[in-house]
Amino acid sequence: MHHILLSLFIGAIAGWLAGLIIKGRGFGLIANIIVGIIGGWLGGELFGNKLNVTSSNTVNEIFCATLGAIILIGLLRLIRGK
C-alpha cells in the first residue's frame, strides 16, 4: 500500500512539474498523476535500464519521472501535430 501511495505522489509531482515546464501550468491532479506515472516508467526505462542510472531516493525518482513525462508530452505533441 505504501508503494502505491508513493507512486501516486511521485506521479503527481512529476506530472505537475512537466506541465509547468512544457506549458506553464499543471494538467490537473488526475492528469498529472497519469502523465507522471507513465513518465516515471518511461524515465526509468530510458535512464535506469539504458544508461544504468538508478533512482535510489525520492528526489531522483521525481527527477527521472519528470524527464520521462517531458519526453512523453513532447512525443504526444509530435503525434498530435501541435
Buried (B, 14 or more C-beta within 10 A) or exposed (E): EEEEEEBBBBBBBBBBBBBEEBEEEBBEEEBBBBBBBBBBBBBBEBBBEEEEBEBEEEEBBBBBBBBBBBBBBEEEEEEEEE
